[in-house]
Amino acid sequence: MSERSALRSRLEALFRELVKFGAVGGAGVVVNFAVFNLVRQMTEVPVVRASIIATVVATGTNYLGYRYFTYRDRDKQGRTKELTLFLLFSAVGLVIENGLLYVATYGFHWDSPLQSNVFKFVGIGMATLFRFWSYRTWVFRTLPAREAVETAESFLADGPQHPRSASRK
């Protein structure tokens, strides 16, 4: 494989990962805003606390999406460590997301529903950049190459045979 096609292959894989991450994250944003606005409208919970509640609910749904959709092909050993790291990096993301909302609300008194939603959205965007990097680097690690090949070979051996793969044996 040439360097150019190897680079193209890596870029295509990164693009697929970004699309999957975005799909799960997009669903998480919908959950986050729905919970945030419901809590704000139905209770007297202060804005930043409502946002933290929403972020925690969205984090739970996102873990399931990332583990079983975006990163389903990644290393599945050490789930306790994976979940611990996910929660740790999610907590940092929560601080980034809600720290911006806190500064806007209590530092600048920008606390109308529209302003709160705008700053929550910007905070989610900033936190998402951090989460993407940390999740793919530390939480959902790629399988070592040898283990990935063995996993693929066992999948092919157990799965239905494609006519071309059967003729190669």
C-alpha positions in Angstrom: 0.0 0.0 0.0 1.4 3.4 -1.0 1.8 6.2 1.5 -0.9 8.1 -0.4 -3.5 5.3 -0.2 -2.5 4.7 3.5 -3.2 8.4 4.2 -6.4 8.2 2.3 -7.5 5.1 4.2 -6.7 6.8 7.6 -8.6 10.0 6.6 -11.6 7.9 5.5 -11.6 6.1 8.8 -11.3 9.4 10.7 -14.2 10.8 8.7 -16.4 7.7 9.5 -15.5 8.1 13.1 -16.4 11.8 13.1 -19.7 11.1 11.5 -20.6 8.4 14.1 -19.3 10.6 16.9 -21.4 13.5 15.6 -24.6 11.3 15.3 -24.3 10.1 18.9 -23.3 13.6 20.0 -26.2 15.2 18.1 -28.6 12.9 19.9 -27.0 13.8 23.2 -27.4 17.5 22.4 -31.1 16.9 21.8 -31.4 15.1 25.1 -29.3 17.8 26.9 -31.4 20.7 25.6 -34.7 18.9 26.2 -33.8 18.0 29.8 -32.3 21.5 30.4 -35.4 23.4 29.2 -37.9 21.0 30.9 -36.1 21.4 34.2 -35.9 25.2 33.7 -39.6 25.5 32.9 -41.0 22.9 35.3 -39.0 23.7 38.4 -37.3 26.5 40.3 -33.8 24.9 39.9 -31.2 27.6 39.1 -30.0 27.7 35.5 -26.5 26.2 36.0 -27.8 23.4 38.2 -30.5 22.6 35.6 -27.7 22.5 33.0 -25.6 20.2 35.1 -28.6 17.8 35.5 -29.1 17.9 31.7 -25.4 17.2 31.0 -25.4 14.2 33.3 -28.5 12.7 31.7 -27.0 13.3 28.2 -23.7 11.8 29.3 -25.4 8.6 30.2 -27.1 8.2 26.9 -23.9 9.2 25.0 -21.9 6.5 26.7 -24.3 3.9 25.4 -24.1 5.3 21.9 -20.3 5.7 21.9 -19.7 2.2 23.3 -22.2 0.3 21.1 -22.2 2.4 17.9 -19.2 4.8 17.4 -16.5 2.7 19.1 -18.0 -0.8 19.0 -14.9 -2.1 17.2 -12.5 -0.8 19.9 -11.0 -2.7 22.8 -13.7 -4.1 25.1 -11.5 -5.3 27.8 -11.3 -3.4 31.0 -14.8 -1.9 31.0 -14.4 -0.6 34.6 -11.3 1.4 33.5 -13.1 2.5 30.3 -16.2 3.7 32.3 -14.0 5.4 34.9 -12.1 7.3 32.2 -15.3 8.1 30.4 -16.8 9.6 33.5 -13.6 11.5 34.4 -13.3 13.1 30.9 -17.1 13.7 30.9 -16.7 15.6 34.2 -14.1 17.8 32.6 -16.4 18.4 29.7 -19.2 19.2 32.1 -17.0 21.8 33.8 -16.1 23.3 30.4 -19.7 23.3 29.2 -21.3 24.6 32.4 -18.4 26.9 33.3 -19.1 29.0 30.3 -22.8 29.1 31.2 -21.9 30.0 34.8 -19.7 33.0 33.7 -22.4 34.2 31.3 -25.2 33.9 33.9 -23.5 35.1 37.1 -20.6 37.1 35.7 -22.5 39.1 33.0 -26.1 38.5 34.1 -27.0 37.1 30.7 -29.7 34.8 32.0 -32.7 35.1 29.7 -33.9 31.7 28.3 -32.5 32.6 24.9 -29.1 33.7 26.3 -28.9 30.6 28.5 -29.5 28.3 25.5 -27.0 30.2 23.4 -24.2 29.9 26.0 -25.1 26.3 26.7 -24.8 25.6 23.0 -21.4 27.3 22.8 -20.3 25.5 25.9 -21.4 22.1 24.5 -19.4 22.9 21.3 -16.2 23.7 23.3 -16.7 20.6 25.5 -17.3 18.4 22.4 -13.9 19.2 21.0 -12.3 18.1 24.3 -14.5 15.0 24.6 -13.8 13.8 21.0 -10.0 14.1 21.6 -10.1 12.5 25.1 -12.6 9.7 24.3 -10.7 8.5 21.2 -7.3 8.9 22.8 -7.9 7.5 26.3 -11.3 5.9 26.7 -12.2 3.9 23.5 -8.7 2.8 22.5 -7.9 1.1 19.3 -7.1 -2.6 19.4 -3.4 -3.4 18.9 -2.9 -4.4 15.2 -2.3 -8.1 15.9 -5.4 -8.4 18.0 -7.5 -6.5 15.4 -6.3 -9.0 12.7 -7.2 -12.0 14.9 -10.6 -10.5 15.7 -11.3 -9.9 12.0 -10.1 -13.4 11.1 -12.3 -15.0 13.7 -15.3 -13.0 12.5 -14.7 -14.1 9.0 -14.2 -17.7 10.0 -17.5 -17.6 12.0 -19.5 -15.5 9.6 -21.0 -16.2 6.2 -18.5 -16.8 3.5 -18.3 -14.4 0.6 -17.8 -16.3 -2.7 -14.5 -14.6 -3.4 -13.1 -15.3 0.1 -14.1 -19.0 -0.1 -12.2 -19.4 -3.4 -9.0 -18.0 -1.9 -8.7 -20.8 0.7 
